[in-house]
């Protein structure tokens, strides 16, 4: 081999090695970075899916997502125990939370609907009937036009944002009577599906063929009806941080709020993007039409 060919060979090897090193450097530039998001189980499917998608695109990062309910998420972020608190409620609605210490990042809107076991034989209730069912004023489905089955209430746990939203806007501020409580929306759906006479409430994203959702006052629980507030049981989905987010936390929140994720993942999973709404609701529950009309 001539000296010239030998030198050229060394140059090629060096370039390949440098290219490989640069590629590895890009791939592991975020290695070891991780964040934890805790809270709302209504929001959990979206944050999990977005986390998986983000970490797939940014190798070496990790987004750990846990449920526990809105109350847990807000208390954990207030204590600084996690990087993100997932919430169905405005922080100011939750007792014991210092909302002025937290920064709100709205990422979605979720509709919430009553669901019943399919043997109940009811597909519509009036709001007055719904209140009577959950406060115990009626105890058998035949009293509201259904089958001869005792009503079995399944509630979300105290501190659940889904429960707070349902009681405020579905039960018109009334509290549900004491009943079995569950920490997760998935477990609620499973129990309702397998328990004759059962009724509860979940986010639209949890409704499947194993349960029957209910119309209220002949208004169907649809995304279109949420956008106009014709269906009133809905809430914003919030990612809360303690102060302004930095590093991977800021990048991940920006990712979830990006147009690409809002137009695809958010809607595919049964949520609405905030920009689909024609109304706005404040922390006090006051609704105004977007545009001030």
N, C-alpha and C positions, 0 to 999 in steps of 0.2 A: 504494500500500500504506500503510495507517495505521501510525502509530508503534507502536501496540500489537502489530499483527501482525508488524512488523519485529523488535521485541524478542523476541516468542515464537519467531520463526524462529531468532534467534541462540541462544536458550536450547536449542532442540532440537539445533542443530548442535553446541553445546558438550557436551551430554549424550552425543551419539553419539560424539564424539571422545574424551571421557573413558572411555566404555565400551570403545571399541576399544583405548585405551591400557591399560586395566586388564586386558583379555583378553590383549593382547600381553605384558604384564608377567607374568601367570600362566604363559603358555606358555614364556617364556624365562627364568623365574626360576632354572632349573637349567642354563641355556645354558653350554656349555663344560665341564661336569662329565663326567669320564670315569674309568673304572677298568679295570684289566686283571686277568684271571683266567687262570692258566696251570697246566697239569699233566695229570692223569689223562684219557686219552682215553675211558675207560669212563664218566666223569662228564661229559665234554664235551658230548654232545647235550643233556643237561638244562640245563646252565649256558648254552649257546647259546640254547636255546629260551626259557628264563626271561629271559635278557638281552634278546632281541628283544621279548618281551612287555612287559617292564618299560619299556624305552625307548619303546615304542609308546604307553604310558600316561603317560610322563613326558618330554615333548618337550624336546629339548636335552641329554639325557643320553646317554651311550654306554658300553656294556659290551663290551670287547674280550676275546674268549675264544680261547685258544690251547691246543694239545695239548702233546706233548712227553713225557708220562708223569709218574707220581707223583713220581719222584726229582727231575725238573726243577722241578715245582711247589713241592715242599718247599724245595729249595735256593734258588729264586728268592724265595720269601716270606721265608725266613730272612735273605737278603741285603737285603731291603727293596726289591727291584727291581720288584715288582708289589704289587698291593693284596690279591690272594687267591691262595692256592696250593691247587689242586684235588688231592685225594689219595684213593686207595683204601685207604690204610693209616693207622693211627695214626702220628703223627709220631715217637713213641718207637720204632717198628719200623724206621725208616730210619736207616742208619748216617750219622754226621756231622751229624745234625739235633739241635739243642738244643730239645727239645720244650717245656721250661719257658718258652721265649721266645714260643711260639706259642699261639694260642687256637683251640680246636676248635669248629666249628659243623657238627654232623651234619645232612645234608639228605636223605639217602636210603639205601637198602640195595640192593645190586646182586648178583644171582646170576651166577655164571660157569659156563660149560659147555664141555666139549670139543666141537669140531665137526670133521666129516670131509667129504671130497669124497664126493659121492653115489654114485660108482662103487665105493666101498670095500665096500659090502654089509654093513655092521655098524650096528646101532642100540643095542646094549647091550654094555658091557664090565664085568667085575668090576674092583674097585679094583686088585687084584693085576695084572690084565692091563694096565690103564692105566699103572701104574708101569713094567711091562716095556716097553711101547711107548715111553714117553718116556725111559727110561734105556738103550734100545738092546738090551735082552735078547731082544726079538723084532724081526725086520726085514721080515717079510712079513705082510700081512693074513690070509692063509690060516692062519697059526699061531694066530689067535684067532677063527677061524670066518668070515672074510671072503673077498674075492676074491683071486686070485693077482696081487697088486700089491705092489711094494715100498713100505714105509712112508716117507713124506716128512714130517719134522717141521718145523713152522714155530713158532718161539718169538717172544714179545714180547721187547723189548730188556731188558738188565739195567737195573734201576732202575724197571721197570714194576710198578705195584701189582697189576695183573691177574696178571702172572707170579708175583709173590711169593705172592699169595693162592692161585693154582692149585697151586703147588708145595707150599705148607704144608698145604692141606686136601684137595687132589685127589691129590697124589703122596705124601701122608703125610710130608712133610718132605724127601723126596728131591729132588735137583736133576736137571733135564732135561739130557740129553747135549747137547753143542755142536751147534748146527744153525743154519740160516738164521734171522735175527732181523729183526723189523719194529717200527717205532716206533708204528704206529697200528693200532687194532683194525679199522678199515675196510679197510686194506690186507691185514691178515691174512685177513679174510673173503674178499676178492677172490682172493687167491692160493689159498686152500683150495678155493674154488668152481671154479677153472680148472685145478687140478693133480691128476690122478689119483693116489690113494694118500695125499693130504695130510691131516694132522691138526694142529689147534691148539686154541685156547681163546679165548673172547670173553665179554663180558658178554651177558646175555640180550637186551638192547636191540639188539644187533648181529646176532642170528640172524634169517635170512630164508629164503626158499624156495630160495636158491641153494646152501645147505649143509645137512648133516644133523647135528642135535645128538645127543648120546649119553646114554642112561641109564647109571647106574652101579649095579651090584648090583641091577638091576631098579627102581631109584628114578629117576623121571623128573625132569628139570631144570625144575621149575615154581615159580611164585611161592609157591603154597601150601606146597610142601615146604621152601622157604627159610624161611618164617615159623616153622616148628617145628624147624628144623635137621635135618630128615630128609635134605634136600639140603645138604651141608656146605660146598660151595664158594661162599661168599658173603662180602661185606665191606660195611662201612659206607662211605658216601661222605661225605667231609669237605671243607668249605671252611675253610681255615686262614688266620688273619690274624696279623700280628706285633703282639701286644698287642691291646687292645680296639679293634674297628673304629669308625670315625667317618664322618660325612658320608654320601656316596653309597654307600660300601662297607657301612656299617651298614644303610642303608635297603634295599640290594639283598639282603643276607643275610636280613634280616627278611622280605623279600618271598618269597624262595625257601622259607623255613621257614613261611610263612603257611598257614593251613588251606586257603585257596582253591587255592594252587599245589600243596600236598601231595595234595589230593584229586582234582586234575584233571591237571595237566601231568606230575607225577611218575609217576603210574600209567599215563597214556596213552603215555608213552615207554618203558614196560617196566621201570621201577624200582618198588621198594616204599617206602612211607613208613615211617620208623622206628616209628611207632605201630601198624603192622600186625604187628610182630614179637611172638611169644610167648616169645622167649628174648632174652638179652643176651649179647654176647661181649666180653671185655675185651682189653686190649692184649697179654695173654699167650696169648690164644686159648681161655681158659676160658669155657665156656658155662654160664649159669644160667637157670633159668626165671624169667620176669618175675613178680614177686609172691612170690619166695623159696621156692616149693614145690619 
